[in-house]
């Protein structure tokens, strides 16, 4: 196994995780696949903010583990999921989760983020 860097957020590369505080609805092809009032907003450096949805708030039976895995030196190992819609369409690697994220972002454990080009993530006002 190769040594992988573990990095902490800094002023040059800030990362924050905060409760979104608003209703979040995730749609795939117009179908609601997740809905929550308990989302977390992760802001990392200059990247767009990402909504992390509690896994319990994703429609039951819609997620299937994929073989895709990535590593982020700030967050840890990510596992990916395919999502199947009610009409049986599969969206490959629709979202990802960090099952054991690094301490700086520990709050996102048990949460799933969706790719914006694969799902419509709406944050209420």
HELIX and SHEET records of a PDB file:
HELIX    1   1 UNK A   55  UNK A   57  5                                   3    
HELIX    2   2 UNK A  103  UNK A  108  5                                   6    
SHEET    1   A 7 UNK A  15  UNK A  19  0                                        
SHEET    2   A 7 UNK A  40  UNK A  44 -1                                        
SHEET    3   A 7 UNK A  50  UNK A  54 -1                                        
SHEET    4   A 7 UNK A 111  UNK A 114 -1                                        
SHEET    5   A 7 UNK A  90  UNK A  97 -1                                        
SHEET    6   A 7 UNK A  76  UNK A  84 -1                                        
SHEET    7   A 7 UNK A  63  UNK A  72 -1                                        
SHEET    1   B 3 UNK A  31  UNK A  36  0                                        
SHEET    2   B 3 UNK A  24  UNK A  28 -1                                        
SHEET    3   B 3 UNK A 120  UNK A 123 -1                                        
END                                                                             
